[in-house]
Amino acid sequence: MGLLSLFNREVAMDLGTANSIVIYNDQVVIDEPSIVAVDRNTGKIIAVGKRAQQMSGKTDNKNIETVRPLRGGVIADFEMAQHLIRELIGMTSAARTFMPPALRMVICIPSGITNVEERAVRESAEQAGAKEIRMIHEPMAAAIGIGIDVLEPEGHMVVDIGGGTAEIAVISLGGIICNNSIRIAGDEFNENVVEYMRKQHNMTIGERTAERVKIAVGAAVSELDDPPEDFQTLGRDLMTGLPKEVSVNYKEIAHALDKSVARIEQAILDTLANTPPELAADIYKNGIYLAGGGALLRGLDHRISSKTKLQVHIAEDPLRAVARGTGIALKNFNKFSFLIR
């Protein structure tokens, strides 16, 4: 290790709406929920990540507030985002040296982000201690993480369904030829589940419970070859105010998510309609690649394939595809430098 590398550290970060992943030394070192617990009176950060998530909706201390700094894939709370980034960096060995290192960071951002939102991400990272910050768009990072050679003159379609946004992009020759970014993703699915339980079962449930329902019995189609077992959902009865348990099956949740999934389908169709003919021919041959947590929704690949008449491939470890691609872009900085802003 050279002397210069002692004072410079390189970190790749997938700053997600639901989860944030940090890659250091080619390894995923942090994978934590994007949530911060703060003391209302003093402003002191009490916990971040899993510990803060455990406090969400369960603390009886009115002075403790849990905050999700990112909404819809972008920063909603600038100050809390700074704390989140700083704390995540502090958890890595990059920060545990005898003197503070100069940090170079590559952070992935939604393709539909505005200049103001991008500046908020950059300034948050600077305030958290990063000396050099570069950005890469999520669909490009996902494509690299999946293993697609994004520099080749061949068209590939990537659909990255995260917590806050669904990113659809056609990539060729290191560029995003056409794309669509909609704020319909994991958070919207959770809200669909909460609304369904309220209307159909007269029961109110929290966001964390909705997430567990989605993971346990979430589906995009009402007929599965290998259906999951029914899930016992706990919440509060709207009529009596008493705790209540209801058994929920995947067909119910498929119905609850149907409209949101349909909007993602339409966004994919719109992007295909705007794709140049030569690239459309490549996509017909290569198919569509799914990444992000939403790719794990049961039957989603079959539903999209049925709608588009194209092959649909789910990325290996789709939850970390974007982070993996961001890490590869950082490691091969010179090769991918023109992809990084």
N, C-alpha and C positions, 0 to 999 in steps of 0.2 A: 504493500500500500504506500503510495507516494505521500509526501508531506502535504501537498495541496488537498488530497482527498480527506485528510484528517479534519479539514476546516470547511469542507463542502459536502453536503448531503443531498441526495436526490430522492424525492418522494412523489409517487403517483397517487392521486386521490379520485375516487368516484364519489362525489359529494351528492348523495341521493336523497330524495324526499323521504323515503322510509328508512334506508340503511346507508351508511357511509363506510367505504372500504378504502384502506390505505395499504399501498404496496411499497415496501422498502427492501433493498437488496434482493429484488426479484421474488420476494415472498409476500403473501398476504399476512400482514402483521396485525391489522385491526379490521374487524368487521362488527360494527356496532350500530344499533338504531340511532337515527338522527334526531335525538331528543336531549334536552337539557333541563335539569331541575335547578331552580334558582330561588334564593331567599328574597322575597318581595321587599323586605325592609332594608337590607344591606346591599342587595345586588350580588351577593356572593354566590358563586357556582357551587352547588351541593353535590351534584353528580351529573354524569353524561352517559349516554349509551344505555346498556342493559339495566344498570342500577336506576337511572332516571326513568326508564320505561316502566319498571316495577312500581314506581311511585305514582305513575299516571293514573288518576281516577281513584286512588286508594289512600292518599294521605289525608289525615284529619287535621293537619296543620294548615290553617288558612294563609300562613305566611310563606308556604312553599308552593311554587308554581312550576308546572312542567310545560315546556315550550318546544314546539317543533319549528325550528328556524326556517325550514324550506317547505314551500307549498307549491304544488304544480310544477315541480322541477326547478324553481328559482327561489332566491332568498326573499323571505317575507319579513324576517326580523334580522336586521343588519347586525345589531350588537350581539344577539345570541349566536348568530352564525360565526362571528369572530371567536366567541368563546368555544363553540363546538370545534372549529378547525384547530384552534390552539390546543385544546385538551386532547384531541385525537393525535396531533403531532407529538404532544408531550407523552403519550402512551408508548411511542415507538422508541427504539434504541437510538434513533437518529438524534433525539434530544438528550439522551443520557450520556453525554460526554463531558470532559473536564471543562470545556468552554462552549458556549452556544455556537452551533455550526451555521454556516451560510446555507440556507435551504433553497434548492431549485425545485419547483413544483410544477407538475403537469396535472391540470384538473379538467375533467370532462364536463361539458355543458350541453344543454338541449340545443338542437339545431334551430329551433324557433325562438331562441332567446333574443331579447332586445338589447340594444347597446347599453341602456341604463342597467338592465339586469346583469349583463356581463360585467359591467364596471363594479357592481355591488359584490360579485364573486371575487373579482381581482382585489378590490380594496379590503375585503374581509381576510383574504389570504395574506395580504401585506401586513395588516394590523396584527395578524396571528404570528408574524415573524418570518414569512417567506421573503427572500431577497429577489428572486426571479420567478415569475409566474407565467406559465403558458397554458393555453386552452386548446382542447380538442373536442370536436362535436361528438356526442354520444353515439350516433349511428356509425360513424367512422371508427371510433374506438371499439364498438361492438363487432364490426366486421373484422378488424385486426385480431380481436380476441377470439373470434370464431375460427380464425385460420385462413380467411380469405386473403388472397394477394390483391390488395386494393390498388396496387400500382399498375396492374395489368390492364390492357385495353379491352376489358370484358365487363359486361354489366352484371351487377349483383344487387338484389333487393334485400335489405335488412329491416326487420321490424323489431324494435326494442321497446318492450312494454314494462316500464318501471313502476315506481310508486306514484309519481305525479303526472308523467306524460307518456304517451305512446309516440315513438319516433319512427317514421317510415321514410326510408331513403333509398334511392338508386345510386349506386357508387360505381365509378369507372375511372381509370387513369388517375387515381389519387384525389378525385373530386366528387362532391355530391352533386349529381346532375339534376335531380329533382327530389324534393322532400316534402313531407307533411308532418307537422307536429301538433298533436291535439292533447288537451288536458283531460284525457279519459284513460285511466290506468288503475293501479292497485287501490289507491285511496277512494276513487269513484266506486270501485267494486265493493269496498267495505261499506260505503254509504248506501249502496243498493241493498246490501244485506240488512243493515240497520233498519232501513225503510220497509223492507219486506217483512221483517219480524214484527215491526210495529203494526202494520196493516193486516197481516194474515194471522198473527198469533197474539195480538194485543199485548205485546211484550217489548219492553225497551232493553236494549243491550248496549254495551260500550264498544268503542272502536277496537280495543284489543280482542274482545270476544268475537266481533265480526271478522277480524283477521283470522282467528282460529277456525271459525266456521268455514271461511273461504278456503283455507289450507286443507281442512279435513274433508269437506264435501263439495268444494267449488268445482263447477263444470261449465263448459260452454255449450254443451249439447245435452239433450234429455234422454239420450240412449247411449249407454257405455257398455263395452264388452266386459270390462272388469270394474264394476261399480264399487265405490267405497261404502263402508258400513255407515249407517245413520249416526248422526252426531248429536249427543245430548247437550243442548244449549241452555245455559243458565242466565237468567236476567230478572227483571222486575215486572210483575203483572201491572198493566196500566189501569185495570179496574179496581183491584184490591190494594195495590201498593206493596204486596207481599212478594218475596222471592219465588221464582217459578222456574220449572224445568220443562223444556219442549224438545222432542226428538225431531231433527231436521234431516231430510234426505237430499241427495245431489240433484234430483229433478226439480225440487223447489228452488234451489240456489241457481240452477241453470235458467229457470224462469225469471228469477230476480235480476240476473246479470244480462239477460238477453238484449235489452236496448243498448246497453253500454258496449257490449261485444259487437253489436250491429254497427255502431258508429265507428269502431275500429276497422271493421270490414269495409265500410264505405270509404274511409280514409285511404285504405290500401288500394281500392278500386280507382279512386281519384288519382292517386299517384301513378298507378299503372297507365291510366288514360293520358297522363302528361309525359310518359316516357318515350323518348325517341325510338323509332321502329327497330333500328339495329340493336339497341340495348334491350328492347322488349323481346327480341328473338333470343338474346343471351339468357334473359330471365326465364323464358319458356324452357330452355335447356337446363339451367342451373337450379331453378326453383326459388322459393322464398325462405329466408333464414329467420327464425324467431329467437330472440334473446330477452333477457330481463325476467323478473319474477313472474310476470304475466304469462310467459311462455309455458309455465308449469300448470296453467289452468287446464284441467282434464278436457280432452276433446277439442281444444282450440285449434290445433294443427289440422285436424280433420275438417272442422267447420270452415276454416279459411281455404283449405284445399278444394272443398266442395263449391265454395263461392267463386273462386278464381280459376278453377280447373288447372291449377298448377301444383307441383310437388311442394310440400312444406317441410322444412327440416328444423328440428329443435336443437339449439346449440348445446354442446356438452357443458354442463354446469352453467346454465343460462344466467343464474343470479350474479355470477362473477365475470361474465363475458366482457362487459364494459370496463371493469376494473383491470382485467387481464390485458385487454387491448391498450389501455392507458399506460400500464406498466411497460408493455412492449415498445410503445411509442417513445417512452422516456429512455429506455435502455438503448434504443436505436435512434437516438435523437437526430443524428445527421441524415439518416435515411428518410425519416418521416418529418424533417424540420418544416417542409413547406405545407404540411397538414396541420401544423400546430401554430396557433395565433400568438 
